Amino acid sequence: MAGKHCRVVMEALGKSRIVVEDGKVVEISRPQLKYCPLFNKLLKVEDIDEEAVRKNIEFRIKDFGFATENRVVRAPDYVTFGVSEILSTAIENGKLDAAVIVADGCGTAVVTEPAVVQGLCGRISGVIETGPLDVVLDAVGRDNVLDPATTPIDQVKGAAIAMKKVPGRFAVTVTCPGQAEEIRRMCGDRALIVGVHTSSMSEQSARSMFEYCDIITACASKALREVAFSRDDILIAGNKVQMFGVTDLGKDLILEKLHSIGREPWDGNLPTDDPYPWL
């Protein structure tokens, strides 16, 4: 039966590969990055090592049931400004009809409820593989995932489902330019393409992401920041980890979220020294 055994593989916390089986952390690789300003701000983690990763994932399992049938599927904003916060606000305000997301327990899913977008995506990143969880499948609807028995992850196929099921515009999260290009070619302007989990992205990939995406989160990619800072048509927002608005729609949704929390985008003045020595 779905949900009785669940294996989740994810990349998070300094690009460490993490495997959770039946609610227990069974594998952690050495993090590729040692520092994240967002995790330092939220959790006071100054040095990301295997033990810090284990403690954080175990906290997620206990706190909101990550990768278990105790999974909390609906939630308010976790941070004030991030991808899930932008997308859930856009759906709530009618700017988008749905979001094609990736989460533990469902894999790729087409989600129309703002609180579910936030609940499933607000506190996770980089899910590579997942087994099914009944509590998650019940929330998103089994006909809104690629396969409720195996819960695969394929954002291109998820966008194809959204093209058939969603009446208007929808968001799709992607992790590489190849996905973004294929979705743009297939869906045109109906898809708001959001680049996520972009740490360590190359300069060539970064430039391609700006060609096909509407919104991109910088994560730990110096190349993405350098491309964004070299252009005068990119909206830049965010204190610890930048968010880039590339198209008019992307900029509009970022500004909509910023204004809802009383914040403004960058004023165009870039720092003269290197603000990202950790990259």
C-alpha positions as a Markdown table, in Angstrom:
| # | Residue | x | y | z |
|---|---|---|---|---|
| 1 | Met | 0.0 | 0.0 | 0.0 |
| 2 | Ala | 1.2 | 3.5 | -0.8 |
| 3 | Gly | 2.9 | 5.3 | 2.0 |
| 4 | Lys | 3.9 | 2.2 | 4.1 |
| 5 | His | 7.5 | 2.4 | 2.9 |
| 6 | Cys | 9.0 | 5.6 | 1.7 |
| 7 | Arg | 12.5 | 6.4 | 0.5 |
| 8 | Val | 13.4 | 10.0 | -0.2 |
| 9 | Val | 16.7 | 11.2 | -1.8 |
| 10 | Met | 17.4 | 14.9 | -1.8 |
| 11 | Glu | 20.2 | 17.4 | -2.2 |
| 12 | Ala | 20.3 | 20.1 | 0.4 |
| 13 | Leu | 22.3 | 21.9 | 3.0 |
| 14 | Gly | 25.5 | 22.6 | 1.1 |
| 15 | Lys | 24.6 | 20.2 | -1.7 |
| 16 | Ser | 24.9 | 17.2 | 0.5 |
| 17 | Arg | 23.1 | 14.0 | -0.7 |
| 18 | Ile | 20.7 | 12.8 | 1.9 |
| 19 | Val | 18.7 | 9.6 | 2.0 |
| 20 | Val | 15.7 | 9.2 | 4.3 |
| 21 | Glu | 14.0 | 5.8 | 4.7 |
| 22 | Asp | 10.9 | 5.3 | 6.7 |
| 23 | Gly | 11.5 | 8.5 | 8.7 |
| 24 | Lys | 15.2 | 7.8 | 9.4 |
| 25 | Val | 18.3 | 9.4 | 8.0 |
| 26 | Val | 20.3 | 6.5 | 6.5 |
| 27 | Glu | 22.9 | 8.3 | 4.3 |
| 28 | Ile | 24.6 | 11.7 | 4.2 |
| 29 | Ser | 27.4 | 12.7 | 1.9 |
| 30 | Arg | 30.0 | 15.3 | 2.6 |
| 31 | Pro | 28.5 | 18.8 | 1.8 |
| 32 | Gln | 30.1 | 20.5 | -1.2 |
| 33 | Leu | 29.5 | 23.9 | 0.3 |
| 34 | Lys | 30.4 | 24.9 | 3.9 |
| 35 | Tyr | 28.3 | 27.9 | 4.4 |
| 36 | Cys | 24.8 | 29.2 | 3.5 |
| 37 | Pro | 23.7 | 32.7 | 4.6 |
| 38 | Leu | 20.1 | 31.7 | 4.8 |
| 39 | Phe | 20.7 | 28.7 | 7.1 |
| 40 | Asn | 23.0 | 30.9 | 9.2 |
| 41 | Lys | 20.2 | 33.4 | 9.6 |
| 42 | Leu | 17.4 | 30.9 | 10.3 |
| 43 | Leu | 19.2 | 28.2 | 12.2 |
| 44 | Lys | 22.6 | 29.8 | 13.3 |
| 45 | Val | 24.5 | 27.2 | 11.2 |
| 46 | Glu | 27.9 | 28.7 | 10.5 |
| 47 | Asp | 29.7 | 25.6 | 9.3 |
| 48 | Ile | 27.8 | 23.0 | 7.3 |
| 49 | Asp | 29.2 | 19.5 | 8.0 |
| 50 | Glu | 27.6 | 16.0 | 8.0 |
| 51 | Glu | 26.5 | 16.4 | 11.6 |
| 52 | Ala | 24.8 | 19.7 | 11.0 |
| 53 | Val | 23.0 | 18.2 | 8.0 |
| 54 | Arg | 21.8 | 15.2 | 10.0 |
| 55 | Lys | 20.5 | 17.4 | 12.8 |
| 56 | Asn | 18.6 | 19.6 | 10.4 |
| 57 | Ile | 17.0 | 16.7 | 8.5 |
| 58 | Glu | 16.0 | 14.9 | 11.7 |
| 59 | Phe | 14.5 | 18.2 | 12.9 |
| 60 | Arg | 12.4 | 18.4 | 9.7 |
| 61 | Ile | 11.2 | 14.8 | 10.2 |
| 62 | Lys | 10.2 | 15.6 | 13.7 |
| 63 | Asp | 8.8 | 19.1 | 13.1 |
| 64 | Phe | 6.7 | 18.7 | 10.0 |
| 65 | Gly | 6.9 | 15.0 | 9.2 |
| 66 | Phe | 9.3 | 15.3 | 6.2 |
| 67 | Ala | 9.2 | 12.0 | 4.2 |
| 68 | Thr | 6.7 | 10.4 | 6.5 |
| 69 | Glu | 2.9 | 9.9 | 6.8 |
| 70 | Asn | 3.0 | 12.6 | 9.5 |
| 71 | Arg | 3.8 | 15.1 | 6.7 |
| 72 | Val | 2.3 | 18.6 | 7.2 |
| 73 | Val | 0.9 | 19.4 | 3.8 |
| 74 | Arg | -0.6 | 22.9 | 4.4 |
| 75 | Ala | 1.3 | 25.8 | 5.9 |
| 76 | Pro | 1.7 | 29.6 | 6.0 |
| 77 | Asp | 4.8 | 31.3 | 4.8 |
| 78 | Tyr | 8.0 | 29.9 | 6.3 |
| 79 | Val | 10.3 | 32.7 | 5.3 |
| 80 | Thr | 8.9 | 36.0 | 4.2 |
| 81 | Phe | 10.3 | 35.9 | 0.7 |
| 82 | Gly | 11.1 | 32.8 | -1.4 |
| 83 | Val | 10.0 | 30.8 | -4.4 |
| 84 | Ser | 7.1 | 29.0 | -2.7 |
| 85 | Glu | 6.0 | 32.3 | -1.1 |
| 86 | Ile | 5.9 | 34.0 | -4.5 |
| 87 | Leu | 4.0 | 31.2 | -6.2 |
| 88 | Ser | 1.5 | 30.6 | -3.4 |
| 89 | Thr | 0.7 | 34.4 | -3.3 |
| 90 | Ala | 0.3 | 34.5 | -7.1 |
| 91 | Ile | -2.2 | 31.6 | -7.0 |
| 92 | Glu | -4.1 | 33.2 | -4.1 |
| 93 | Asn | -4.3 | 36.5 | -6.0 |
| 94 | Gly | -5.4 | 34.9 | -9.3 |
| 95 | Lys | -2.2 | 35.6 | -11.2 |
| 96 | Leu | -1.5 | 31.9 | -11.6 |
| 97 | Asp | -3.9 | 28.9 | -11.6 |
| 98 | Ala | -1.5 | 26.3 | -10.5 |
| 99 | Ala | 2.1 | 25.3 | -9.9 |
| 100 | Val | 4.0 | 22.2 | -11.0 |
| 101 | Ile | 6.2 | 21.4 | -8.0 |
| 102 | Val | 8.3 | 18.6 | -6.7 |
| 103 | Ala | 7.9 | 17.3 | -3.1 |
| 104 | Asp | 8.5 | 14.2 | -1.0 |
| 105 | Gly | 5.5 | 11.9 | -1.1 |
| 106 | Cys | 4.2 | 12.9 | -4.6 |
| 107 | Gly | 7.2 | 13.6 | -6.9 |
| 108 | Thr | 6.1 | 15.9 | -9.6 |
| 109 | Ala | 2.6 | 17.3 | -8.9 |
| 110 | Val | 0.2 | 20.0 | -10.3 |
| 111 | Val | -1.0 | 21.9 | -7.3 |
| 112 | Thr | -3.8 | 24.5 | -7.3 |
| 113 | Glu | -4.1 | 25.3 | -3.5 |
| 114 | Pro | -1.8 | 28.0 | -2.2 |
| 115 | Ala | -1.4 | 26.5 | 1.3 |
| 116 | Val | -0.4 | 23.2 | -0.2 |
| 117 | Val | 2.3 | 24.8 | -2.4 |
| 118 | Gln | 3.7 | 26.5 | 0.6 |
| 119 | Gly | 3.3 | 23.4 | 2.9 |
| 120 | Leu | 5.0 | 21.0 | 0.5 |
| 121 | Cys | 7.7 | 23.3 | -0.9 |
| 122 | Gly | 8.4 | 26.0 | 1.7 |
| 123 | Arg | 10.9 | 23.9 | 3.8 |
| 124 | Ile | 12.5 | 21.5 | 1.4 |
| 125 | Ser | 14.8 | 21.7 | -1.6 |
| 126 | Gly | 16.4 | 19.4 | -4.2 |
| 127 | Val | 14.2 | 16.3 | -4.0 |
| 128 | Ile | 15.7 | 13.8 | -6.4 |
| 129 | Glu | 13.7 | 10.7 | -5.7 |
| 130 | Thr | 10.7 | 9.9 | -3.5 |
| 131 | Gly | 8.3 | 7.1 | -2.7 |
| 132 | Pro | 4.6 | 7.7 | -2.3 |
| 133 | Leu | 3.0 | 9.1 | 0.9 |
| 134 | Asp | -0.8 | 8.8 | 1.3 |
| 135 | Val | -1.1 | 12.0 | 3.2 |
| 136 | Val | 0.6 | 14.0 | 0.4 |
| 137 | Leu | -1.2 | 12.2 | -2.4 |
| 138 | Asp | -4.6 | 12.9 | -0.7 |
| 139 | Ala | -3.7 | 16.6 | -0.5 |
| 140 | Val | -2.6 | 17.1 | -4.1 |
| 141 | Gly | -4.9 | 14.5 | -5.7 |
| 142 | Arg | -3.7 | 11.3 | -7.3 |
| 143 | Asp | -4.8 | 12.4 | -10.7 |
| 144 | Asn | -2.5 | 15.4 | -10.4 |
| 145 | Val | 0.7 | 13.4 | -10.2 |
| 146 | Leu | 2.6 | 11.5 | -12.8 |
| 147 | Asp | 2.1 | 8.1 | -11.1 |
| 148 | Pro | 0.7 | 7.7 | -7.6 |
| 149 | Ala | 2.3 | 4.3 | -7.2 |
| 150 | Thr | 5.9 | 5.3 | -8.1 |
| 151 | Thr | 5.8 | 9.1 | -7.7 |
| 152 | Pro | 8.4 | 9.9 | -10.4 |
| 153 | Ile | 10.0 | 13.4 | -10.9 |
| 154 | Asp | 9.8 | 14.9 | -14.4 |
| 155 | Gln | 8.9 | 18.5 | -14.6 |
| 156 | Val | 8.5 | 18.4 | -18.4 |
| 157 | Lys | 5.8 | 15.7 | -18.1 |
| 158 | Gly | 4.3 | 17.7 | -15.2 |
| 159 | Ala | 4.0 | 20.8 | -17.5 |
| 160 | Ala | 2.3 | 18.6 | -20.1 |
| 161 | Ile | -0.3 | 17.5 | -17.6 |
| 162 | Ala | -0.8 | 21.2 | -16.5 |
| 163 | Met | -1.4 | 22.2 | -20.1 |
| 164 | Lys | -4.4 | 19.8 | -20.2 |
| 165 | Lys | -5.8 | 20.3 | -16.7 |
| 166 | Val | -5.1 | 24.0 | -15.9 |
| 167 | Pro | -7.3 | 26.5 | -17.7 |
| 168 | Gly | -4.9 | 29.4 | -17.5 |
| 169 | Arg | -1.3 | 30.2 | -16.6 |
| 170 | Phe | 0.8 | 27.9 | -14.3 |
| 171 | Ala | 4.2 | 27.9 | -12.8 |
| 172 | Val | 6.8 | 25.2 | -13.3 |
| 173 | Thr | 10.0 | 24.8 | -11.2 |
| 174 | Val | 13.1 | 23.6 | -13.1 |
| 175 | Thr | 16.7 | 22.9 | -12.1 |
| 176 | Cys | 18.5 | 23.1 | -15.4 |
| 177 | Pro | 18.3 | 25.0 | -18.7 |
| 178 | Gly | 17.4 | 21.9 | -20.7 |
| 179 | Gln | 14.1 | 21.5 | -18.8 |
| 180 | Ala | 13.4 | 25.2 | -19.1 |
| 181 | Glu | 13.9 | 25.3 | -22.9 |
| 182 | Glu | 11.7 | 22.2 | -23.5 |
| 183 | Ile | 8.9 | 23.6 | -21.3 |
| 184 | Arg | 9.1 | 27.0 | -23.0 |
| 185 | Arg | 8.9 | 25.4 | -26.4 |
| 186 | Met | 6.0 | 23.2 | -25.4 |
| 187 | Cys | 4.0 | 25.6 | -23.3 |
| 188 | Gly | 4.9 | 29.1 | -24.5 |
| 189 | Asp | 3.8 | 32.0 | -22.3 |
| 190 | Arg | 1.3 | 29.8 | -20.4 |
| 191 | Ala | 4.2 | 28.6 | -18.2 |
| 192 | Leu | 5.9 | 30.7 | -15.7 |
| 193 | Ile | 9.3 | 29.0 | -15.5 |
| 194 | Val | 11.1 | 29.3 | -12.2 |
| 195 | Gly | 14.8 | 28.2 | -11.9 |
| 196 | Val | 15.5 | 26.6 | -8.5 |
| 197 | His | 18.2 | 24.6 | -6.8 |
| 198 | Thr | 20.9 | 26.3 | -8.9 |
| 199 | Ser | 23.9 | 26.1 | -6.7 |
| 200 | Ser | 27.3 | 25.8 | -8.5 |
| 201 | Met | 25.7 | 26.3 | -11.9 |
| 202 | Ser | 28.2 | 27.1 | -14.7 |
| 203 | Glu | 28.3 | 30.3 | -16.6 |
| 204 | Gln | 27.0 | 28.7 | -19.8 |
| 205 | Ser | 24.0 | 27.2 | -17.9 |
| 206 | Ala | 23.4 | 30.4 | -16.1 |
| 207 | Arg | 23.1 | 32.4 | -19.3 |
| 208 | Ser | 20.7 | 29.8 | -20.7 |
| 209 | Met | 18.5 | 30.0 | -17.6 |
| 210 | Phe | 18.1 | 33.7 | -18.2 |
| 211 | Glu | 17.1 | 33.0 | -21.7 |
| 212 | Tyr | 14.2 | 30.7 | -20.8 |
| 213 | Cys | 13.2 | 31.4 | -17.2 |
| 214 | Asp | 10.8 | 34.1 | -15.8 |
| 215 | Ile | 12.2 | 33.9 | -12.2 |
| 216 | Ile | 15.5 | 32.5 | -11.0 |
| 217 | Thr | 16.7 | 32.0 | -7.5 |
| 218 | Ala | 20.5 | 32.5 | -7.1 |
| 219 | Cys | 21.2 | 29.9 | -4.5 |
| 220 | Ala | 25.0 | 29.4 | -4.3 |
| 221 | Ser | 25.7 | 30.3 | -7.9 |
| 222 | Lys | 28.2 | 33.0 | -8.5 |
| 223 | Ala | 27.7 | 32.7 | -12.2 |
| 224 | Leu | 24.0 | 33.5 | -12.0 |
| 225 | Arg | 24.7 | 36.6 | -9.9 |
| 226 | Glu | 27.4 | 37.8 | -12.3 |
| 227 | Val | 25.0 | 37.4 | -15.3 |
| 228 | Ala | 22.2 | 39.2 | -13.4 |
| 229 | Phe | 24.5 | 42.0 | -12.2 |
| 230 | Ser | 25.8 | 42.6 | -15.7 |
| 231 | Arg | 22.3 | 43.3 | -17.1 |
| 232 | Asp | 20.2 | 46.4 | -16.5 |
| 233 | Asp | 16.9 | 44.7 | -17.3 |
| 234 | Ile | 16.9 | 42.2 | -14.3 |
| 235 | Leu | 14.9 | 42.8 | -11.2 |
| 236 | Ile | 17.0 | 41.8 | -8.1 |
| 237 | Ala | 15.4 | 41.2 | -4.7 |
| 238 | Gly | 16.3 | 39.4 | -1.6 |
| 239 | Asn | 18.8 | 39.9 | 1.2 |
| 240 | Lys | 20.5 | 36.6 | 1.9 |
| 241 | Val | 19.8 | 34.7 | -1.3 |
| 242 | Gln | 18.8 | 36.8 | -4.3 |
| 243 | Met | 15.8 | 36.3 | -6.5 |
| 244 | Phe | 15.9 | 37.5 | -10.1 |
| 245 | Gly | 12.9 | 38.7 | -12.1 |
| 246 | Val | 13.7 | 38.2 | -15.8 |
| 247 | Thr | 10.4 | 38.7 | -17.7 |
| 248 | Asp | 7.7 | 41.2 | -17.1 |
| 249 | Leu | 5.5 | 38.6 | -15.5 |
| 250 | Gly | 8.3 | 37.3 | -13.3 |
| 251 | Lys | 9.1 | 40.9 | -12.1 |
| 252 | Asp | 5.4 | 41.5 | -11.5 |
| 253 | Leu | 5.0 | 38.4 | -9.2 |
| 254 | Ile | 8.2 | 39.3 | -7.3 |
| 255 | Leu | 7.1 | 42.8 | -6.7 |
| 256 | Glu | 3.6 | 41.6 | -5.7 |
| 257 | Lys | 5.1 | 39.5 | -3.0 |
| 258 | Leu | 7.6 | 42.2 | -1.9 |
| 259 | His | 4.9 | 44.8 | -1.5 |
| 260 | Ser | 2.7 | 42.4 | 0.5 |
| 261 | Ile | 5.4 | 42.2 | 3.1 |
| 262 | Gly | 6.4 | 45.9 | 2.9 |
| 263 | Arg | 9.8 | 45.4 | 1.1 |
| 264 | Glu | 11.3 | 46.8 | -2.0 |
| 265 | Pro | 13.7 | 45.3 | -4.6 |
| 266 | Trp | 17.3 | 46.3 | -4.9 |
| 267 | Asp | 17.8 | 50.0 | -5.9 |
| 268 | Gly | 20.4 | 49.2 | -8.6 |
| 269 | Asn | 23.4 | 50.0 | -6.5 |
| 270 | Leu | 25.7 | 47.0 | -6.4 |
| 271 | Pro | 28.3 | 46.5 | -3.6 |
| 272 | Thr | 31.9 | 47.5 | -4.6 |
| 273 | Asp | 33.5 | 44.6 | -2.7 |
| 274 | Asp | 32.8 | 40.9 | -3.1 |
| 275 | Pro | 29.6 | 40.3 | -1.1 |
| 276 | Tyr | 29.7 | 36.5 | -1.6 |
| 277 | Pro | 33.1 | 35.2 | -0.4 |
| 278 | Trp | 31.5 | 31.9 | 0.4 |
| 279 | Leu | 30.8 | 31.1 | -3.2 |
